[in-house]
Amino acid sequence: MSTEPKVLIYGASGYTGKLVAECLGERKIPFYFAGRNQQRLEDAMKIVVERLGHEPDHVIAQAENKKDALLPLFKNVDVVINVAGPFMQMAWPVVEACLEANCHYLDTTGEQDWTIAIRNEYGKAFADKNLLLNPANSYMWAAGALAAEKVLEDPEIDTLDITYQIKDALPSQGSTRSFLRMVCNPQYKLKDHQMVEWQGDRAFTISVPHLSQVQLALPWGGGCEPVWYEFDDRVRSCQVLTAFGDEIIETVVATIHRFLKEAEGKSQEEKEALTNQFGDEMNSTEPPKDSVDIHRTVITCIGQGRQKTTVFPMSMCAPYTFTGEICAEASERLLNGELVNAGFQSAAGAFGHKALMKVFNEKGYINLE
């Protein structure tokens, strides 16, 4: 592999950017560490170096979030990993620059509306160039797609009911802004081959197979799994709920109600600014790196068919670090020419779920059965 960077992380100074950089560094993949603020990039790289115990092969690059500013950088690389959100507010120039510069695009969004928007706007254009357009290449919602594909190995299954149950993992400031804008906007599930809107301002009581107590859960923006499967002939219905702990869920529901009241009569731009404000009020600090021994999650996929019901619980540790790992794994596969399906794809669709699950099982993140 060339020592010249062919991978670029944009928005790299934040929580997720550092995790991606660390995972690329562990694989000895050179990368551009890029963003808008030179000092923040330099400070963030010091943390990456400290975690790795050595300096990764990287180049720090400052660039404004504008297509004309990004293009000269993107023309040097094959893969761009965008970790700067909220994505509906900030990511359009990054996608447009990737398409013009012939780069594969990955991001770590949790925003369903963003995923739908770029699929509709750019999915065909990326496919025509044999490029990958891969939003949500992250714990949420790539892990659920892996679990879903495991269940869909049985051709009798056509309905997917997915739950994320997360223990002791708090979102970063950027993630808080992102998830608040998505839970305060319409959110959808797939029902009988149609996208229908969830009631997003109430908590649902759910039962998950591995816990003795019931949990409170939200649609959490609707998830991207319904988007991955909206036009998939194998899947009739798909819904996703997320349990983040009762206290967090109750706080989010109260914030949604507050938003609905304060946003009445406001423009979409004013609503977006309001969710940013709420997000900063909820979390203005960066959490420590997650731990394999403390931060654990189970993604449960219940599959149903006419005469069969099956359940696959996928246990995972350190879900945010897993986000860094799946970005690094996707980058390595793209550089090695191992893209299976181009255009708009989940990680499972782009590279095959069996190959990815084998890698992450060997790395100690997930189970296979």
Disulfide bonds with the S-S distance in Angstrom:
none
